[in-house]
Amino acid sequence: MTPEILGRIIGGEDVDPMDRLIRTLDELAFIVPAARQVGARIGLTSGSFDLGHIGHTRYTRKGWKRAGSDSQVRLMFVAVEEDEKITQRKGPNRPVIPFEERVELMASTRWADVLVAKKANHPKWEITRIMRPDVLLAVEGTYSPEQVVELQKICGEVYIVPRQAENSTSNQVRKIQIGGADQLKKLVHPLIGEKLDLALKSAIDQKLLRVPHGVSLSEVVVLLNKACEEAIAQAYSQVKD
C-alpha cells in the first residue's frame, strides 16, 4: 500500500479490495505513521474470518464505531490470518476459504478500511506493537485478564465484546461435516450386509477363508455387519461432537 492509496481510502473513494491489503510488517510500519499524520484514530482487530458470516460484520462495525466519532478521521485495520497460520491453529481442513478471498470479502465490508496479512511467523502481538492502536477489538475469551493488562500498555484501549453471532465459522463447518456424515450413513448402512456377504462368499470360494463347522455364512455376515455398524456409529458421534 502507498500513502496515495491510504489517502483515497480516508477520502472514501472506491479502492480495489486487494489494494487495501498490507502484506508485510515493514509496509505496516510505513503506513501507520502516515495515517497518524492526518490525525486518524486507529482501530485494530484480527482473526481468520473464514466462511464469512454476519458476526464478522457486526464485530468489525463495533470496532470502527469505537475508534472515533463521525467528526474524526478513523481507520479500522483488520489483520487477516494467512492460510498457514490457520492450519497450524485449527487443523489441516482449515481454512475453508483461501487467504486472498477472505481478504477480499472483509475488504468489501464498509467497516474494514485496511487489511493486514497476519503470518504464521510473526512474533506474538507484533502487529499490535507496531500499530499501537487507539482501540484493540477482541471477542470475549480471546485474551486472559493478564494479557489484557499487558495489551493495555500497548494500546489506547482493549475493547472486549461478546460474540456477535451464534452461528460461528466453527459451527458452520461442523454443520457441514454432520450433514455429510448423515448422508454417508444413509448410503452406507444398506450396503454393508450386501457387500460383506459377497466378500465372504468370494473369500470362501477362493479358499481364502474357512467358516468354522456348525456356523453358517449368514451368522458370520450378521456379526461382521454389527461390527461395521458400531464402527460407523462411533465415527459419526466423533464428527457430531
C-alpha positions, 0 to 999 in steps of 0.5 A: 500500500502507498500513502496515495492509496491510504489517502483515497481510502480516508477520502472514501473513494472506491479502492480495489479490495486487494489494494487495501491489503498490507502484506508485510510488517515493514509496509505496516510500519510505513503506513501507520505513521502516515495515517497518524499524520492526518490525525486518524484514530486507529482501530485494530482487530484480527482473526481468520474470518473464514466462511464469512458470516454476519458476526464478522460484520457486526464485530468489525462495525463495533470496532470502527464505531469505537475508534472515533466519532463521525467528526474524526478521521478513523481507520479500522485495520483488520489483520487477516490470518494467512492460510498457514497460520490457520492450519497450524491453529485449527487443523489441516481442513482449515481454512475453508476459504483461501487467504486472498478471498477472505481478504477480499470479502472483509475488504468489501465490508464498509467497516474494514478500511485496511487489511493486514496479512497476519503470518504464521511467523510473526512474533506474538502481538507484533502487529499490535506493537507496531500499530499501537492502536487507539482501540484493540477489538477482541471477542470475549475469551480471546485474551486472559485478564493478564494479557489484557493488562499487558495489551493495555500498555500497548494500546489506547484501549482493549475493547472486549465484546461478546460474540456477535453471532451464534452461528460461528465459522466453527459451527458452520463447518461442523454443520457441514461435516454432520450433514455429510456424515448423515448422508454417508450413513444413509448410503452406507448402512444398506450396503454393508450386509450386501457387500460383506456377504459377497466378500465372504462368499468370494473369500470362501470360494477362493479358499481364502477363508474357512467358516468354522463347522456348525456356523453358517455364512449368514451368522458370520455376515450378521456379526461382521455387519454389527461390527461395521455398524458400531464402527460407523456409529462411533465415527459419526458421534466423533464428527457430531461432537 
